[in-house]
Amino acid sequence: MCKKSLILMLSLASAVLLACSKAPEPVMSADTQASATSNSDNKIVVYQVFTRLFGNTNTTNTPWGTLDQNGVGKFADFTPQALSAIKAMGVSHVWYTGVPHHALVRDYSAYGISHDDPDVIKGRAGSPYAVKDYYNVNPDLATDPANRLAEFEALIARTHQHGMQVLIDIVPNHVARQYQSLSNPAGVSDFGANDDTSVEYARDNNFYYVPGKAFSVPQWPADYAVLGGEPHRAADGSFAEYPAKWTGNGARAAQPAFDDWYETVKINYGVKPDGSYDFDTLPTGYADKDWPAHYAFWQGKDVPDSWLKFRDITQYWLAKGVDGFRYDMAEMVPVEFWSYLNSHIKHTNPNAFLLAEVYQPDLYRDYIRLGKMDYLYDKVEFYDSLKLVMQGKGPTSALVETQQRMADIEHHMLHFLENHDEQRIAAPEFAGDAKKGLPAMVVSATISTSPTMLYFGQHVGEPGAGDAGFGKASRTTIFDYWGVPQHQKWMNGGKFDGGTLSDEAKALHDYYQKLLSFTANAPALLGEYVELHSANLAAGTNYSEQQLAFARYNDQQKLLIVSHFNSDNSVDFALTVPAELISQWQLADGNYPLNDKLGGNNYQLVVANGVGSVALQLAPLASVILEL
């Protein structure tokens, strides 16, 4: 979810503890549960793909264009060739973004699907975070919309056959204003179906209401028109909703602002309008307990209806073979609910991969330890500091400081350089050159034991150029039908061999593939971290705040990693390897060969009087990963 106005809208979402009811029985044996873990034996690499854009070969790219004009990708476009090419980049998990059926401007009434109103849709293809039906998938993505769920199930099977796991979005904080499921299992009612709409709040209401007032669409800015101004039978500046519901970001007015998440409505988790809780909380000490203890706590507890609905939704997708979830705006939902939901998920699949979007660092540890999240976005801490380094606006020392400060939870902080919310590296608004992402990607992928995430098109330098309709360039659109030019060149008509890329883009892809394939199989990256930055700054050589050096090691492998962020000049210096690390590695005085896992060149570690030194000459934006 776009997060422009989110931090100030968290009056109902704080970080504390949770509540429940009778849950499904596990599908794994007790022995499997006891031995299973959410942590991989290899470093995890997540490939985020915006599903409706991935397979689209249409290059028309008309702003506000229809599906027929601009095309759309399908589940079927994830062919064995496509999945093999993704796997070749070291990928272990594919996050298929935008799979659940969300509101969009297209007529699917022939399949029993109700029309959506463009006045409460962002773009023409719609936001993937305005979910309309949690028990089915986006009909745009199917070759045969009537068979859309089976087509996605086939994609799950193909992904598994290629040795990768499947992640999808769950958006617990809000749903589309026109939520209507056609595929509810027996006994499952829609969100809001049983609400008492005469009151602002009731514990088991799924929504919050503005009693006695009808919803009004926002006041549109002067430079905005629904569907770009194209006439449409339903684009009439109104949407029938009485009484009005609170908007997804917590806005309580019957007429939300244009900057609010007006296309969505806020889910009620038993948090009263004054912020107090209407459910049980976890006892003291549960931050130190594992998920089975959390699961046991919630057995027999009476919890709000919305908790049960999302428990059932996630269990539904687990039963279909989905291996985990990415949770949108998790910080806007009380951490108690996450203890409940995630412990139920782990009870069914202890290996489930659970990734959450949280942007307030003071909440990180609660959502990991109390909410039982496996991973959080490392956005506000590591990514934001790394972005400044890439732009030449910040020192690399900030990365060292962040890594040290987050040491107790570093494994849980997923690293990335791009995702659907962030600017593309190659965009002028970010770095203006995809190559500036290379040293940053080396650092991001190797400095911690956490997973690494790669956004589709990043590895071939996609700049996110072109205004697709709703929203502006520098980020690849998530609201409209569109073709992604650099990614399409990598697809090369379904060959996925990069055959129509420029030589520069091919080299970029090859670099990413070599780097991520190495990280996915390097045991040292699940081992110890030692920063070498401070010692090298103090050494008085040419090493500066434009370089970053650290060591990663375990009993199987020892690595020295150095990245150079200057895009204009080479640098020569002797890398100092402090006596403490030489002692830990049990190296006597002498010469030790080093092999660069990125460039294949050979170097030498010289140990004299218990201190190590490596002579390095790094070209602009170059990195080395030196294996002892």
C-alpha positions as CSV (number, residue, x, y, z in Angstrom):
1,M,0.0,0.0,0.0
2,C,1.3,3.5,-0.8
3,K,2.4,4.9,2.6
4,K,2.4,8.7,2.0
5,S,0.0,9.5,4.8
6,L,0.2,6.4,7.0
7,I,2.4,7.3,10.0
8,L,-0.1,9.8,11.4
9,M,-3.1,7.6,10.8
10,L,-2.3,4.9,13.3
11,S,-4.6,5.9,16.1
12,L,-6.2,2.4,16.1
13,A,-3.0,0.4,15.6
14,S,-0.4,0.2,18.4
15,A,1.9,-2.6,19.5
16,V,0.9,-4.7,22.4
17,L,-0.7,-8.3,22.5
18,L,-3.8,-10.7,21.3
19,A,-7.1,-13.0,21.4
20,C,-8.9,-16.3,19.6
21,S,-11.3,-19.2,19.1
22,K,-11.4,-22.9,18.0
23,A,-8.9,-23.4,15.1
24,P,-8.4,-25.9,12.4
25,E,-6.4,-29.0,13.1
26,P,-2.8,-29.1,11.8
27,V,-2.1,-30.8,8.5
28,M,1.5,-31.8,9.6
29,S,2.3,-34.5,12.0
30,A,3.6,-33.7,15.5
31,D,7.1,-34.9,14.5
32,T,7.1,-32.6,11.5
33,Q,6.0,-29.7,13.7
34,A,8.7,-30.3,16.2
35,S,11.5,-30.4,13.6
36,A,10.3,-27.8,11.2
37,T,11.6,-24.2,11.2
38,S,10.7,-21.1,9.3
39,N,14.4,-20.5,8.7
40,S,16.1,-21.9,5.7
41,D,19.5,-23.7,5.7
42,N,20.4,-21.3,2.9
43,K,20.0,-17.5,2.6
44,I,16.5,-16.7,1.4
45,V,16.0,-14.8,-1.9
46,V,12.5,-13.5,-2.6
47,Y,11.5,-12.4,-6.1
48,Q,8.6,-10.0,-6.0
49,V,6.7,-9.9,-9.3
50,F,3.8,-7.7,-10.1
51,T,1.8,-10.5,-11.6
52,R,-0.4,-8.6,-14.1
53,L,2.6,-6.8,-15.5
54,F,5.1,-9.7,-15.7
55,G,3.9,-11.5,-18.8
56,N,2.5,-8.5,-20.7
57,T,4.2,-8.2,-24.1
58,N,2.1,-5.3,-25.4
59,T,4.2,-2.1,-25.9
60,T,1.4,0.4,-26.5
61,N,1.4,2.0,-23.1
62,T,-1.4,4.5,-23.6
63,P,-2.0,6.5,-20.3
64,W,-5.2,5.2,-18.7
65,G,-5.3,2.6,-21.4
66,T,-7.7,-0.3,-21.2
67,L,-6.7,-4.0,-21.0
68,D,-7.5,-4.3,-24.7
69,Q,-5.3,-1.4,-25.5
70,N,-2.3,-2.0,-23.2
71,G,-2.5,-5.7,-22.6
72,V,-2.1,-7.6,-19.3
73,G,0.0,-10.5,-18.1
74,K,-1.6,-13.9,-17.1
75,F,-0.8,-16.7,-14.7
76,A,-0.1,-18.8,-17.8
77,D,2.8,-16.5,-18.7
78,F,4.8,-18.0,-15.8
79,T,5.9,-20.8,-18.1
80,P,8.6,-23.4,-17.2
81,Q,11.1,-21.1,-19.1
82,A,10.1,-18.1,-17.0
83,L,10.2,-20.0,-13.7
84,S,13.6,-21.5,-14.6
85,A,15.0,-18.0,-15.4
86,I,13.7,-16.8,-12.0
87,K,15.1,-19.8,-10.2
88,A,18.5,-19.2,-11.9
89,M,18.8,-16.0,-10.0
90,G,19.0,-17.9,-6.7
91,V,15.4,-17.3,-5.9
92,S,13.8,-19.5,-3.2
93,H,10.4,-17.7,-2.8
94,V,8.2,-15.9,-5.4
95,W,5.9,-13.2,-4.1
96,Y,3.1,-13.0,-6.6
97,T,1.8,-9.5,-5.9
98,G,-1.8,-8.6,-6.7
99,V,-3.3,-12.1,-6.8
100,P,-6.4,-11.8,-4.7
101,H,-9.4,-10.4,-6.6
102,H,-9.4,-6.6,-6.2
103,A,-11.7,-3.9,-7.5
104,L,-11.0,-2.9,-11.2
105,V,-12.7,-1.2,-14.1
106,R,-13.6,-4.0,-16.5
107,D,-16.9,-5.8,-17.2
108,Y,-16.8,-9.4,-15.9
109,S,-20.6,-9.6,-15.4
110,A,-20.7,-12.6,-17.7
111,Y,-18.9,-14.5,-14.9
112,G,-21.2,-13.3,-12.2
113,I,-18.8,-10.6,-11.0
114,S,-20.5,-7.3,-10.1
115,H,-19.3,-4.1,-11.6
116,D,-16.9,-1.9,-9.6
117,D,-17.3,1.9,-9.5
118,P,-14.4,3.8,-11.0
119,D,-15.1,6.7,-8.5
120,V,-13.7,4.4,-5.8
121,I,-10.9,2.8,-7.8
122,K,-7.4,4.1,-8.2
123,G,-6.4,3.7,-11.9
124,R,-8.1,1.5,-14.3
125,A,-6.6,-1.9,-13.4
126,G,-7.1,-1.0,-9.7
127,S,-5.0,-1.2,-6.6
128,P,-4.1,-4.7,-5.6
129,Y,-4.6,-3.5,-2.0
130,A,-8.3,-2.9,-2.4
131,V,-9.3,-6.6,-2.2
132,K,-12.9,-7.4,-3.3
133,D,-13.0,-11.2,-2.8
134,Y,-10.5,-13.0,-0.6
135,Y,-11.6,-16.4,-1.7
136,N,-10.8,-15.9,-5.4
137,V,-8.2,-14.3,-7.7
138,N,-8.0,-11.4,-10.1
139,P,-10.0,-12.4,-13.2
140,D,-7.6,-10.2,-15.4
141,L,-4.9,-12.8,-14.7
142,A,-6.7,-15.8,-16.1
143,T,-6.8,-17.0,-19.7
144,D,-10.4,-18.2,-18.8
145,P,-11.8,-16.0,-16.0
146,A,-14.4,-18.7,-15.2
147,N,-11.4,-21.0,-14.4
148,R,-9.3,-18.4,-12.7
149,L,-8.8,-20.1,-9.4
150,A,-7.8,-23.4,-11.0
151,E,-5.3,-21.5,-13.2
152,F,-3.7,-20.0,-10.1
153,E,-3.6,-23.4,-8.4
154,A,-1.7,-24.7,-11.5
155,L,0.8,-21.8,-11.1
156,I,1.3,-22.8,-7.5
157,A,2.1,-26.3,-8.6
158,R,4.5,-25.1,-11.4
159,T,6.3,-22.9,-8.9
160,H,6.8,-25.8,-6.5
161,Q,8.0,-28.0,-9.3
162,H,10.8,-25.5,-10.0
163,G,11.9,-25.6,-6.3
164,M,10.4,-22.3,-5.2
165,Q,7.8,-21.4,-2.7
166,V,4.7,-19.2,-3.2
167,L,3.8,-16.0,-1.3
168,I,0.7,-13.9,-1.8
169,D,-0.6,-10.7,-0.3
170,I,-2.9,-10.5,2.7
171,V,-4.2,-7.0,3.4
172,P,-5.6,-7.1,6.9
173,N,-6.1,-3.4,7.5
174,H,-8.7,-2.7,4.8
175,V,-10.7,-4.1,2.0
176,A,-12.3,-2.6,-1.1
177,R,-15.4,-0.4,-0.6
178,Q,-17.3,-2.9,-2.7
179,Y,-16.3,-6.1,-1.0
180,Q,-18.3,-9.0,-2.4
181,S,-17.1,-12.6,-2.4
182,L,-18.5,-15.1,-5.0
183,S,-16.4,-17.9,-3.6
184,N,-17.0,-18.0,0.2
185,P,-16.8,-21.5,1.6
186,A,-20.0,-22.7,3.2
187,G,-20.8,-20.9,6.4
188,V,-18.5,-17.9,5.7
189,S,-20.2,-14.5,5.4
190,D,-18.8,-11.4,3.7
191,F,-17.1,-8.7,5.6
192,G,-19.8,-6.4,7.0
193,A,-22.7,-8.7,6.2
194,N,-23.7,-9.0,9.8
195,D,-22.7,-5.6,11.1
196,D,-24.9,-3.3,13.2
197,T,-24.6,-0.2,11.0
198,S,-26.5,2.0,13.4
199,V,-23.4,2.5,15.6
200,E,-19.9,3.7,15.0
201,Y,-18.4,0.7,16.7
202,A,-19.3,-2.7,17.9
203,R,-16.7,-5.4,18.8
204,D,-17.9,-7.9,16.2
205,N,-18.6,-5.4,13.5
206,N,-16.1,-5.8,10.7
207,F,-16.2,-2.1,9.8
208,Y,-16.5,1.3,11.6
209,Y,-19.4,3.6,10.6
210,V,-20.4,7.2,10.4
211,P,-24.0,6.8,11.5
212,G,-26.6,8.9,9.7
213,K,-24.2,10.1,7.0
214,A,-23.7,8.9,3.4
215,F,-20.3,8.5,1.9
216,S,-19.1,11.1,-0.6
217,V,-16.2,10.7,-3.0
218,P,-13.3,13.0,-2.4
219,Q,-13.0,16.4,-3.8
220,W,-10.8,15.8,-6.9
221,P,-7.7,17.9,-7.4
222,A,-7.8,20.2,-10.4
223,D,-5.3,18.0,-12.3
224,Y,-7.2,14.8,-11.7
225,A,-10.1,13.2,-13.5
226,V,-11.4,9.7,-13.0
227,L,-10.2,7.4,-15.9
228,G,-8.3,10.4,-17.2
229,G,-11.6,12.1,-18.1
230,E,-12.9,9.3,-20.3
231,P,-16.7,9.0,-20.1
232,H,-18.0,6.0,-18.2
233,R,-21.5,5.1,-17.2
234,A,-20.5,4.8,-13.5
235,A,-17.9,7.7,-13.3
236,D,-20.5,10.1,-12.0
237,G,-18.8,11.5,-9.0
238,S,-20.8,9.4,-6.5
239,F,-20.7,6.1,-4.8
240,A,-23.7,4.7,-2.9
241,E,-22.6,3.8,0.7
242,Y,-24.9,4.4,3.6
243,P,-24.0,4.9,6.3
244,A,-20.5,5.9,5.4
245,K,-17.6,3.7,6.6
246,W,-14.3,4.8,7.9
247,T,-11.6,4.9,5.2
248,G,-8.8,2.4,5.1
249,N,-6.1,4.7,6.5
250,G,-8.3,5.5,9.5
251,A,-9.9,8.7,8.1
252,R,-13.3,9.0,9.9
253,A,-15.0,11.6,7.7
254,A,-17.9,10.6,5.5
255,Q,-16.0,12.4,2.7
256,P,-12.4,11.3,2.8
257,A,-9.6,13.4,1.2
258,F,-8.0,12.6,-2.1
259,D,-4.8,11.7,-0.3
260,D,-6.7,9.2,1.9
261,W,-7.1,5.6,0.9
262,Y,-10.6,6.4,-0.2
263,E,-11.0,3.2,-2.3
264,T,-10.8,1.1,0.8
265,V,-12.6,0.7,4.2
266,K,-10.9,0.2,7.6
267,I,-11.3,-3.3,9.2
268,N,-12.3,-3.3,12.9
269,Y,-10.3,-5.7,15.1
270,G,-12.0,-4.9,18.4
271,V,-10.1,-1.6,18.8
272,K,-12.5,1.0,20.1
273,P,-12.6,4.5,18.5
274,D,-10.7,5.9,21.6
275,G,-7.9,3.4,20.9
276,S,-8.7,1.0,23.8
277,Y,-8.9,-2.7,23.3
278,D,-12.0,-5.0,23.4
279,F,-10.1,-8.3,23.6
280,D,-7.7,-10.3,25.8
281,T,-4.1,-9.4,25.9
282,L,-1.1,-11.7,26.3
283,P,0.4,-12.2,29.7
284,T,3.8,-10.7,30.6
285,G,6.7,-12.7,29.2
286,Y,5.1,-13.8,25.9
287,A,7.7,-11.9,23.9
288,D,10.1,-14.7,24.9
289,K,7.7,-17.6,24.0
290,D,7.5,-19.5,20.8
291,W,4.5,-19.8,18.4
292,P,3.2,-23.0,20.0
293,A,2.9,-21.1,23.3
294,H,1.1,-18.3,21.6
295,Y,-1.2,-20.8,19.8
296,A,-2.0,-22.5,23.1
297,F,-2.8,-19.2,24.8
298,W,-5.5,-18.4,22.3
299,Q,-7.4,-21.7,22.5
300,G,-10.8,-21.1,23.8
301,K,-10.5,-17.3,23.9
302,D,-13.4,-15.2,22.5
303,V,-12.0,-12.9,19.8
304,P,-13.6,-10.3,17.4
305,D,-15.2,-11.6,14.3
306,S,-12.6,-10.0,12.0
307,W,-9.9,-12.1,13.6
308,L,-11.8,-15.3,12.7
309,K,-12.4,-14.1,9.1
310,F,-8.7,-13.6,8.5
311,R,-7.8,-16.9,10.2
312,D,-10.2,-18.6,7.8
313,I,-8.8,-16.7,4.8
314,T,-5.2,-17.7,5.5
315,Q,-6.1,-21.3,6.2
316,Y,-8.0,-21.4,2.9
317,W,-4.9,-20.3,0.9
318,L,-2.5,-22.6,2.9
319,A,-4.8,-25.5,1.9
320,K,-4.3,-24.6,-1.7
321,G,-0.5,-24.8,-1.4
322,V,0.4,-21.2,-0.7
323,D,3.6,-21.2,1.4
324,G,3.4,-17.8,3.1
325,F,2.1,-14.3,3.1
326,R,3.2,-10.7,2.8
327,Y,1.1,-8.5,5.1
328,D,0.3,-5.0,3.9
329,M,0.5,-2.3,6.5
330,A,0.7,-4.7,9.4
331,E,1.5,-1.9,11.9
332,M,-2.1,-0.5,11.5
333,V,-3.5,-3.7,13.0
334,P,-2.9,-4.5,16.7
335,V,0.0,-6.8,17.4
336,E,-2.3,-9.1,19.5
337,F,-4.1,-10.1,16.4
338,W,-0.8,-11.1,14.7
339,S,0.0,-13.4,17.6
340,Y,-3.3,-15.1,17.1
341,L,-3.2,-15.3,13.3
342,N,0.5,-16.2,12.8
343,S,0.4,-18.9,15.5
344,H,-2.5,-20.5,13.8
345,I,-0.7,-20.4,10.5
346,K,2.4,-21.9,12.0
347,H,0.2,-24.6,13.6
348,T,-0.8,-25.6,10.1
349,N,2.5,-25.0,8.4
350,P,5.5,-24.4,10.7
351,N,7.6,-23.5,7.7
352,A,5.2,-20.7,6.5
353,F,7.0,-17.5,5.4
354,L,5.5,-14.5,7.1
355,L,6.6,-11.0,5.9
356,A,5.1,-7.8,7.2
357,E,5.2,-4.1,6.2
358,V,6.0,-2.1,9.4
359,Y,7.6,1.4,9.1
360,Q,7.9,2.4,12.8
361,P,11.2,1.1,14.2
362,D,10.0,1.4,17.8
363,L,7.4,-1.3,16.9
364,Y,9.8,-3.7,15.1
365,R,10.6,-5.9,18.1
366,D,6.9,-6.2,19.2
367,Y,5.8,-7.3,15.8
368,I,8.6,-9.9,15.6
369,R,8.5,-11.2,19.2
370,L,4.8,-10.7,20.2
371,G,3.3,-10.8,16.7
372,K,5.4,-13.8,15.7
373,M,6.4,-12.3,12.3
374,D,9.3,-14.0,10.6
375,Y,10.4,-10.9,8.7
376,L,9.8,-7.2,8.4
377,Y,10.8,-4.7,5.7
378,D,14.1,-3.1,6.6
379,K,12.9,0.1,5.0
380,V,13.2,3.0,7.5
381,E,16.5,1.8,8.9
382,F,18.7,0.1,6.3
383,Y,17.1,0.9,3.0
384,D,16.7,4.6,3.7
385,S,20.4,4.9,4.7
386,L,21.6,2.9,1.7
387,K,19.5,5.0,-0.7
388,L,21.3,8.1,0.5
389,V,24.7,6.4,0.0
390,M,23.6,5.5,-3.6
391,Q,22.7,9.1,-4.2
392,G,25.9,10.4,-2.9
393,K,24.1,12.1,0.0
394,G,25.1,9.9,3.0
395,P,28.1,8.2,4.5
396,T,28.6,4.4,4.6
397,S,29.1,4.7,8.4
398,A,25.4,5.0,8.7
399,L,25.1,1.4,7.4
400,V,27.5,0.2,10.0
401,E,25.7,2.0,12.8
402,T,22.3,0.6,11.6
403,Q,23.6,-2.9,11.4
404,Q,25.0,-2.7,14.9
405,R,21.8,-1.2,16.3
406,M,19.6,-3.9,14.7
407,A,21.9,-6.8,15.6
408,D,19.4,-8.5,17.9
409,I,16.8,-8.7,15.2
410,E,18.9,-8.4,12.0
411,H,17.8,-11.9,10.8
412,H,14.2,-10.7,10.7
413,M,14.8,-7.5,8.7
414,L,14.3,-8.3,5.0
415,H,16.6,-6.3,2.7
416,F,15.6,-4.8,-0.6
417,L,16.5,-2.0,-3.1
418,E,13.2,-1.9,-5.0
419,N,9.6,-2.9,-4.5
420,H,6.3,-1.8,-5.8
421,D,6.1,1.2,-3.4
422,E,9.7,2.5,-4.0
423,Q,11.3,4.4,-6.8
424,R,13.3,2.5,-9.4
425,I,17.0,2.9,-9.0
426,A,17.4,3.9,-12.6
427,A,14.7,6.6,-12.3
428,P,16.2,10.2,-12.4
429,E,14.3,10.8,-9.1
430,F,16.4,8.1,-7.4
431,A,19.9,7.4,-8.8
432,G,19.4,7.9,-12.5
433,D,21.6,4.9,-13.3
434,A,20.9,1.2,-12.6
435,K,24.6,0.5,-12.2
436,K,24.6,2.6,-9.0
437,G,22.5,-0.2,-7.5
438,L,25.3,-2.8,-7.9
439,P,27.5,-2.0,-4.8
440,A,24.3,-1.4,-2.9
441,M,22.9,-4.8,-3.8
442,V,26.2,-6.5,-2.8
443,V,25.9,-4.8,0.6
444,S,22.2,-5.4,1.0
445,A,22.5,-9.1,0.1
446,T,25.5,-10.0,2.1
447,I,25.7,-7.8,5.3
448,S,23.2,-9.8,7.3
449,T,21.5,-13.2,7.6
450,S,18.2,-11.8,6.6
451,P,16.4,-12.6,3.3
452,T,17.1,-10.5,0.2
453,M,14.3,-9.3,-2.1
454,L,14.6,-8.6,-5.8
455,Y,11.8,-6.7,-7.6
456,F,11.1,-7.8,-11.2
457,G,12.8,-5.6,-13.7
458,Q,15.4,-4.4,-11.2
459,H,18.0,-6.8,-12.5
460,V,17.8,-5.3,-16.1
461,G,17.6,-1.6,-15.1
462,E,13.9,-0.8,-15.5
463,P,13.6,3.0,-14.9
464,G,9.8,3.1,-14.2
465,A,9.4,5.8,-16.8
466,G,6.1,6.9,-18.2
467,D,2.9,8.1,-16.5
468,A,0.5,5.2,-16.8
469,G,-2.5,7.1,-15.4
470,F,-3.0,7.1,-11.7
471,G,0.3,8.0,-10.1
472,K,3.5,9.3,-11.6
473,A,6.7,7.9,-13.1
474,S,9.7,6.7,-11.2
475,R,7.7,3.8,-9.8
476,T,6.3,1.1,-12.0
477,T,2.6,1.5,-11.9
478,I,0.5,-0.7,-9.6
479,F,-2.8,0.9,-10.7
480,D,-3.0,0.7,-14.5
481,Y,-2.5,-1.7,-17.4
482,W,1.0,-1.2,-18.7
483,G,4.0,-2.8,-20.3
484,V,7.4,-2.8,-18.6
485,P,10.0,-2.1,-21.3
486,Q,13.2,-3.4,-19.9
487,H,11.6,-6.4,-18.4
488,Q,9.9,-7.2,-21.8
489,K,13.4,-7.2,-23.4
490,W,14.5,-9.7,-20.8
491,M,11.4,-11.8,-21.6
492,N,12.3,-11.8,-25.3
493,G,9.0,-13.2,-26.5
494,G,8.9,-15.9,-23.8
495,K,12.5,-17.1,-24.1
496,F,13.6,-15.3,-21.0
497,D,17.1,-15.1,-22.2
498,G,17.5,-11.3,-22.4
499,G,18.0,-11.6,-26.1
500,T,16.8,-8.1,-26.9
501,L,18.5,-6.3,-24.0
502,S,21.4,-3.9,-24.6
503,D,24.9,-5.2,-23.8
504,E,24.9,-3.0,-20.7
505,A,21.5,-4.4,-19.5
506,K,22.7,-8.0,-20.1
507,A,25.8,-7.3,-18.0
508,L,23.6,-5.9,-15.3
509,H,21.4,-9.0,-15.3
510,D,24.5,-11.3,-15.3
511,Y,25.9,-9.5,-12.3
512,Y,22.6,-9.8,-10.3
513,Q,22.4,-13.5,-11.2
514,K,26.0,-14.2,-10.2
515,L,25.6,-12.3,-6.9
516,L,22.3,-13.7,-5.8
517,S,23.1,-17.2,-6.9
518,F,26.2,-17.0,-4.8
519,T,24.4,-15.5,-1.7
520,A,21.8,-18.3,-1.9
521,N,24.5,-20.9,-1.5
522,A,27.1,-19.2,0.7
523,P,27.1,-20.7,4.3
524,A,29.1,-17.8,5.6
525,L,26.1,-15.5,5.1
526,L,24.2,-17.3,7.8
527,G,27.2,-16.9,10.1
528,E,29.1,-14.1,11.8
529,Y,29.4,-10.5,10.8
530,V,32.4,-8.3,11.6
531,E,32.5,-4.7,10.5
532,L,35.9,-3.6,9.0
533,H,34.8,-0.1,8.3
534,S,36.1,1.6,11.5
535,A,39.5,0.0,11.3
536,N,40.0,1.0,7.7
537,L,38.8,4.6,8.2
538,A,41.4,4.8,11.0
539,A,44.1,3.3,8.9
540,G,44.7,6.6,7.0
541,T,44.7,5.0,3.5
542,N,42.4,6.0,0.6
543,Y,39.6,4.1,2.2
544,S,36.7,6.6,2.9
545,E,33.0,7.0,3.5
546,Q,32.5,6.0,-0.1
547,Q,33.6,2.4,0.7
548,L,32.1,-0.2,3.0
549,A,34.0,-3.3,4.2
550,F,33.0,-6.2,6.4
551,A,33.7,-9.9,7.0
552,R,31.2,-12.8,7.0
553,Y,32.2,-16.2,8.2
554,N,31.4,-19.5,9.8
555,D,33.2,-22.8,10.2
556,Q,32.7,-23.6,6.5
557,Q,33.5,-20.4,4.8
558,K,35.4,-17.1,5.3
559,L,34.6,-13.9,3.3
560,L,35.9,-10.4,3.0
561,I,33.4,-8.1,1.3
562,V,34.2,-4.6,0.0
563,S,32.0,-2.2,-2.0
564,H,33.0,1.1,-3.7
565,F,30.1,3.5,-4.2
566,N,31.8,6.2,-6.2
567,S,30.5,6.2,-9.8
568,D,33.3,8.4,-11.3
569,N,36.6,7.3,-9.9
570,S,38.6,4.2,-9.1
571,V,40.2,3.8,-5.7
572,D,43.4,2.0,-4.5
573,F,44.0,1.1,-0.9
574,A,45.2,-1.7,1.4
575,L,42.3,-3.3,3.2
576,T,43.2,-3.7,6.8
577,V,42.0,-6.9,8.4
578,P,42.2,-6.3,12.2
579,A,44.1,-8.6,14.5
580,E,40.9,-9.6,16.3
581,L,39.5,-11.2,13.1
582,I,42.8,-12.8,12.1
583,S,42.9,-14.4,15.6
584,Q,39.3,-15.6,15.2
585,W,40.2,-17.1,11.9
586,Q,43.3,-18.7,13.5
587,L,45.6,-17.4,10.7
588,A,49.4,-17.4,11.3
589,D,51.6,-14.9,9.7
590,G,51.9,-15.7,6.0
591,N,50.2,-15.3,2.6
592,Y,46.7,-16.6,1.9
593,P,45.0,-16.8,-1.5
594,L,41.7,-15.1,-2.0
595,N,39.2,-15.6,-4.9
596,D,36.7,-13.0,-5.9
597,K,33.4,-14.7,-6.2
598,L,32.0,-11.8,-8.4
599,G,34.9,-11.1,-10.8
600,G,36.9,-14.4,-10.6
601,N,40.1,-12.5,-9.9
602,N,42.7,-13.7,-7.4
603,Y,43.9,-11.6,-4.5
604,Q,46.2,-12.2,-1.5
605,L,45.7,-11.8,2.2
606,V,49.0,-11.0,3.8
607,V,49.2,-11.5,7.5
608,A,52.2,-9.9,9.3
609,N,52.5,-9.5,13.1
610,G,49.0,-10.8,13.4
611,V,47.4,-8.1,11.2
612,G,46.0,-8.7,7.7
613,S,46.2,-6.6,4.6
614,V,44.8,-7.0,1.1
615,A,45.9,-4.7,-1.8
616,L,42.8,-3.6,-3.7
617,Q,42.1,-1.5,-6.7
618,L,38.3,-1.0,-7.3
619,A,36.8,0.5,-10.4
620,P,33.8,2.8,-10.1
621,L,30.9,1.1,-8.5
622,A,32.9,-2.2,-8.1
623,S,32.7,-4.7,-5.3
624,V,34.6,-7.8,-4.3
625,I,33.5,-10.8,-2.3
626,L,36.9,-12.5,-1.4
627,E,36.8,-16.1,-0.2
628,L,39.7,-17.3,1.8
